[in-house]
Amino acid sequence: MDFGVCVASKIDEVGLVSHLENLGYSHAWIADTQMIWSDCYAVLALAAQQTRSINIGTGVSVAGTRIAPVTANSIATINRLAPGRTFLGLGTGNTAMRLMGHRPFTMNEYEDYLRVVRDLLTGGEAEFTWRDRTRPIRFLMQEYDFLAVDPSIPIYVSGFGPRSQGLAGAYGDGLVFSIPRGGTVSRALENAKAGAEKAGRTLDDFYTTALTNVMVLEPGEALDSERVVKTVGPAAMGSVHYIYDKISEDGGGEPPQFVRSIWKEFCDLMDQTPPERRHLRVHDSHYTFLHPEEARMVNAELIQGCVLAGQPEELIERLRGLEKEGLNQIMFLPLPDHQYRIVEDFARRVMERY
């Protein structure tokens, strides 16, 4: 099992990535959320210069905010600085697009985007459509080393449902999904395999990463202790924000069981903001701090439903089970205020004993 960290990109705290390298983490995934955090590619360039062995890439790059050739160029530029350890995580923009009041890419848009990026990063031509015109494109003057597609850059496709996980099999070198939103490891791999077979590919060396939240408990500590709530409460509420967006966009439906005890209270709170400005209120604390009006909603049931929490031995047992199912990496996003303590605690108490 590999261990990665999704880094809340902050340009003047890039030293966290070299600290992760020293602690033994295999991957640093630099988050791409334009309206709240620093630009992920600027952070990646600095991280590439300050590290030597850790794999670095986007966690994940948002398809809807950059045209495909720009994304391919950006990550190929980073590959000049960190050859052989650069990767590209790609997603539809579940949060980044909603922060701007818009929906993420459709699956058809996502598939076309993945096709163009993959064709460019394998050194070939791509048929690129923009402003209703389709033309062949490719990277020119590659002999001048402005960017690098060799060594190859793995593409890890983010997918929480059957269709997007199938696209990972069709176009990606790996899949990024979420526990529990993305389902079980075996089901995700089945979906990826179906997509690969449809595209005439095989899943040789296919790499799976699960995004989750982690919390190493102290002996006898409750899931809703003050320390736990402060440490992972904002992340737990981030899951509530995601569920709220999905249900609102789909025109209704029932939330997962672990959210139901707070669902009406949360919806009533959101209703206090006019619909045209609600996207700003929903995400104004996104994975960074616990909004004062939401703090009372963080309970043990919510944490249990969206956080991988337990004593070190319990976490190790759970991780070994996930590895047997076919999971290659656990990746978690620590909150900026607690990130050094969280990554050190997890490395010392879980990774070293794994």
Beta strands, then each sheet from edge to edge (+ up, - down):
strand 1: 2-7
strand 2: 27-30
strand 3: 55-58
strand 4: 61-62
strand 5: 86-91
strand 6: 126-130
strand 7: 133-137
strand 8: 155-158
strand 9: 174-178
strand 10: 207-212
strand 11: 214-216
strand 12: 308-310
strand 13: 329-332
sheet 1: 4+ 5+ 3+ 2+ 1+ 13+ 10+ 9+ 8+
sheet 2: 6+ 7-
sheet 3: 11+ 12+
end
